[in-house]
């Protein structure tokens, strides 16, 4: 409430709508014109206030120490330089501010499926590295996958405090295309086991980063 918020990668504006409904001042950026137009149209139809612009996360067009809260869900791992994005996030984030970021987990069940079916069985191993197979197998032009330690270390270069969690969709736990069959199988798996698998092999690494000295 009352926070100055930046969303990096507004996409079609789903998260943008949620953020704009709660924050004091919303700003969203995206690299593509179509995403900017779609989010602007969503704001117009929903009567929401906020600024949505075309911009590159590797070079944010904002002054230092400007935002209280920065949100980015599944975006900066598509960048040619994720490190530059994080450096920019730390630059525009206020000293008492916070960033929350999601990237893909290299130790997830999804990554293992890609490894066996697209890299080994389809003989991708003869043509490219596993990282390249991951890049071309995922949404967007490319997508880097990180281990928890890799991404946490990268964040620690720019932030004092980094808290990491792993989350998952049901399809990460039972990777079947048929949702009804997946739901049926999940009924027979103990909830504690599901949570344990999700927290270890989920697709999403979610990081909360800040420079709060009292938390260090």
C-alpha positions in Angstrom: 0.0 0.0 0.0 1.3 3.4 -1.0 4.5 1.9 -2.5 6.1 2.9 -5.7 6.2 -0.3 -7.7 8.1 -1.4 -10.9 7.1 -4.6 -12.8 9.8 -5.9 -15.2 8.0 -7.8 -18.0 4.4 -6.8 -17.8 3.4 -9.3 -20.5 -0.4 -9.3 -21.0 -0.9 -7.4 -17.7 -2.2 -10.1 -15.4 0.2 -9.4 -12.6 0.1 -5.7 -13.5 -3.6 -5.5 -12.7 -3.0 -7.1 -9.3 -0.1 -4.8 -8.4 -1.9 -1.7 -9.7 -4.9 -2.5 -7.5 -2.8 -2.3 -4.4 0.2 -0.1 -4.8 0.5 3.7 -4.7 2.2 4.1 -8.0 2.6 1.4 -10.7 5.1 1.4 -13.5 5.4 -1.6 -15.9 7.9 -2.2 -18.6 8.2 -4.8 -21.4 10.6 -5.3 -24.3 7.8 -5.9 -26.7 5.4 -3.3 -28.1 2.5 -5.9 -28.2 2.8 -6.5 -24.4 2.8 -2.8 -23.7 -0.3 -2.3 -25.8 -2.1 -5.2 -24.3 -1.4 -4.0 -20.7 -2.4 -0.5 -21.5 -5.6 -1.8 -22.9 -6.2 -3.9 -19.8 -5.7 -0.8 -17.6 -8.1 1.2 -19.8 -10.8 -1.5 -19.6 -10.4 -2.0 -15.9 -10.1 1.7 -15.0 -6.6 1.2 -13.5 -3.9 3.9 -13.1 -0.3 3.3 -14.0 2.5 3.9 -16.5 3.4 1.2 -19.0 6.3 1.7 -21.3 8.6 -0.1 -23.7 12.0 -0.6 -22.1 14.9 -3.0 -21.7 15.5 -4.5 -18.3 19.3 -4.5 -19.0 19.1 -0.7 -19.1 16.2 0.7 -17.0 15.2 4.3 -17.8 14.8 5.3 -14.2 17.0 7.2 -11.6 18.8 5.5 -8.8 17.0 4.5 -5.6 13.6 5.2 -7.2 11.3 2.2 -6.4 10.1 0.7 -3.2 9.2 -2.7 -4.7 10.3 -4.5 -7.8 8.5 -7.5 -9.2 9.6 -9.8 -12.1 8.0 -13.2 -12.7 9.7 -15.4 -15.3 11.3 -12.6 -17.3 15.0 -11.8 -16.7 16.1 -15.4 -17.5 15.1 -14.6 -21.1 17.6 -11.8 -21.2 21.0 -12.1 -23.0 22.5 -10.9 -19.7 20.6 -11.7 -16.5 23.4 -10.2 -14.4 22.9 -6.8 -16.1 19.2 -7.0 -15.2 19.9 -7.7 -11.6 22.5 -4.9 -11.4 19.8 -2.5 -12.8 17.2 -3.8 -10.4 19.5 -3.1 -7.5 20.3 0.3 -8.9 16.7 1.6 -9.1 15.6 -0.2 -5.9 15.6 2.0 -2.8 18.0 1.1 0.0 15.0 0.1 2.1 13.2 -1.4 -0.9 12.7 -5.0 -2.0 12.9 -7.1 -5.2 11.0 -10.3 -5.8 12.1 -12.3 -8.8 11.3 -15.7 -10.4 13.5 -17.7 -12.7 13.5 -21.3 -13.9 15.0 -24.1 -11.8 17.7 -26.2 -13.5 17.1 -29.0 -11.0 13.4 -29.2 -11.7 11.5 -32.2 -13.0 10.8 -30.2 -16.2 14.6 -29.7 -16.8 15.1 -33.5 -16.3 12.4 -34.3 -18.8 14.0 -32.0 -21.4 17.3 -33.7 -20.7 16.1 -37.2 -21.2 13.6 -36.7 -24.0 15.0 -33.7 -26.0 18.7 -34.0 -25.3 19.4 -37.7 -25.0 16.6 -39.7 -26.8 16.3 -37.2 -29.6 20.1 -37.1 -29.9 20.3 -33.4 -29.1 23.5 -34.2 -27.3 25.2 -34.7 -30.7 24.3 -31.1 -31.8 24.4 -28.9 -28.8 25.0 -28.4 -25.0 22.3 -29.2 -22.5 21.9 -25.5 -21.8 21.2 -24.9 -25.4 18.6 -27.6 -25.4 16.9 -26.0 -22.4 17.1 -22.6 -24.2 15.2 -23.8 -27.3 12.8 -26.0 -25.4 11.2 -23.3 -23.3 8.8 -20.3 -23.9 10.3 -17.2 -25.5 13.3 -16.9 -27.7 15.5 -18.4 -25.1 15.5 -19.1 -21.4 18.3 -19.7 -19.0 17.9 -22.2 -16.1 19.6 -21.6 -12.8 20.4 -23.8 -9.8 19.4 -22.2 -6.5 23.0 -21.7 -5.6 23.8 -20.0 -8.9 21.0 -17.6 -8.8 21.4 -16.9 -5.1 25.1 -16.1 -5.6 24.2 -13.8 -8.4 21.7 -11.9 -6.3 24.2 -11.7 -3.4 26.5 -9.6 -5.5 24.0 -6.7 -5.4 21.8 -7.4 -2.3 22.7 -8.1 1.3 19.8 -10.4 2.0 18.5 -13.1 -0.4 15.8 -15.6 0.6 15.1 -18.4 -1.9 12.1 -20.7 -2.3 11.2 -23.3 -4.9 7.6 -23.5 -6.1 5.8 -25.8 -8.5 2.7 -26.4 -10.6 0.9 -29.8 -10.3 2.2 -30.6 -13.8 5.8 -30.3 -12.4 5.0 -33.1 -9.9 3.1 -35.4 -12.3 4.4 -34.3 -15.8 1.5 -35.7 -17.8 -0.4 -33.8 -20.5 -3.8 -35.1 -19.4 -4.9 -32.8 -16.6 -7.7 -35.2 -15.4 -5.4 -38.2 -15.2 -2.8 -36.0 -13.4 -5.5 -34.8 -10.8 -6.6 -38.4 -10.3 -3.0 -39.6 -9.5 -2.4 -36.7 -7.2 -5.2 -37.8 -5.0 -3.2 -40.8 -4.0 0.0 -39.0 -3.1 0.3 -37.8 0.4 0.2 -33.9 0.6 3.5 -33.9 2.7 5.2 -35.8 -0.1 3.8 -33.4 -2.8 5.1 -30.4 -0.9 8.5 -32.0 -0.4 8.8 -32.7 -4.2 7.6 -29.2 -5.0 10.1 -27.6 -2.7 12.9 -29.6 -4.2 12.1 -30.1 -7.9 9.6 -27.3 -8.7 10.1 -25.3 -11.9 10.2 -21.9 -10.2 13.0 -20.4 -8.1 11.5 -17.4 -6.3 13.8 -14.9 -4.6 13.1 -12.1 -2.2 16.1 -9.7 -2.1 16.7 -6.6 -0.1 19.4 -4.6 1.7 17.7 -4.5 5.1 20.7 -4.4 7.6 18.5 -5.5 10.5 17.8 -8.8 8.7 21.4 -9.6 7.9 
